[in-house]
């Protein structure tokens, strides 16, 4: 893994063949003290595990791809769940047929190269368990203020 700070609040991360994507992005964020941020990227990956969250069952339906595939789009965010740094990432991958598969990216290894840009928010972002969905979701500090500022549906103040 090669990292380089670019600007005041961004880190360029280049991963090499066989390096783990999610594990290394988490390490890069930790090494740079990022507790809230956004990451985007592209490249070529293999040994891919992606999934779709089945809300009624409250579980991920997972699929694995062992072959080399293009990582056509990757987006995610960094947040903290107590002391744990969390990367919530989604990606789109395709093989030689150019058919895309998209979902939550659990992990993958680099097939050729993978390039990412982490944008540091400069503030800590928290995740907390939301029982209604069975996931740890981002809890913006100003969520209460935004909720209070919304007009009521019944027209009241």
N, C-alpha and C positions, 0 to 999 in steps of 0.2 A: 504494500500500500504506500502510495506517495500522496502527501498532503501539502498544500501550500495555501496560506492565508492570502486572499485577494480582496483588497479593500479593507474597510474597518470591520465589517460584519459578514464576511463570506469565506468559505473554505472550499478549495478545489480538491477533490479526491479522485485519484486514478488508481484503479485496482488492476492487478495483473492476473494472468492465467492461473486458474485453480483457487484463487482467493475467494472466501465467502463474502457475499455482498452485504447482507444485513449485519452480520457480526462485525465486519470492518467499518461499516458506516456508524454503528453504535460506538465503536472504539474511537473513530475520528471525532465524533461529537464529544465524547468524554475527554479526550486529549485536549480539546479546545474549549472545554468548559461550557458547552452548549446545553442549556436546559429547556430550550424552546426554540424551534426553528422549522424551516422547510427545506426539503431536499428534492432535487429533480435530477434525472440522468438518463443515459442510454448506453448501449453497448451490445455485447454478445455474451450470452450466459448459457449454462447447462445445469443439469441436476437441479431442476427447478421444482419448487413446490408452491402452487398457488391455490387459492380457495375462494369460495363463495359462502358468505354467512347466511345460514338458514335460520331466520328469526324464530319461526314457530318451534323449531327443534333446539334453538340456541346452541348451535354447533356449526363448525365450518365443514363444508363438503370440499374435500381436497383432491387435487389431481397433480400427478408428478410427470415431468418431462425429463428424460435423461439426455436427449440429443441436444446439440448446439442449436440455439435459437437466437434471433435478434430480440433485443430488449428495445422495442420501438418507443416506449414511453414508460417513465418511472416517476412517480410522485409520492411524497410522503411527508410526515411531520414528526418532529421530536418533541417529547414532553416527558414529565416526570410523574411517576406513580409512587409517591413517597420517596424512598432513596433510589428507586429503580428508574433508569433511563429507558424510555420506550420509543421505538420507531414504528409508526403505523404506515405501512407502505403498500402501494398498489402498482401493478405493472401490466403492460401488454407485451406479449411475446408472440413471435411467429417463426415458422420454419420455412422450408423451400416452397411450400404450396402457397405461402403468403396469407394463410388463414390465421387470424389473430385470436389469442386466448387472453382474457383479462381477468384479474382478480387480486385479492390480497396476496402479497408476496411474503411467504413465510421465510424462505431462504433459497439461495441459488449459488452456484460457483461461476466464476468468470471463465468463459470459453476462450476469448481472445483478449479483450480489454473492456473496461467499463469505466465511464467518466461521470462524475456527479458534482453538483454544486450545492453545498449546504449554506443556507442563509440563516444566520443567527438573529433571532428576534431581540436578543439582548435582555430578555426577561425570562423568568422561570414560568413555564406553562405546566399546569397540573392535569392529571387524569385521575378519575375516580370511578369506581364501580357504579353502574346504573342498573339496578335490579330489573327494571322493565325490559331491558334488552339483553342483559347478561354480558355486557362488555364494559371495559374501562373507557370512558369518553372524556374528551377535553372539557375542563371546567373553567371557562374564562372568568377572570376576576370580576369583570363588570357585567356578568350575566344577570345578576339581580337588578342592577341599575337599568339595563336594557329592558328587562321584563316590566319594571315599574313604569318606564317611559312609554311603553306601547299603549295605544288607545284600547279601551275595553271594547269587547264585541257588542255589549249591550248599550253602547253609546255613552256610558257614564265616564266620569273623570278619574 
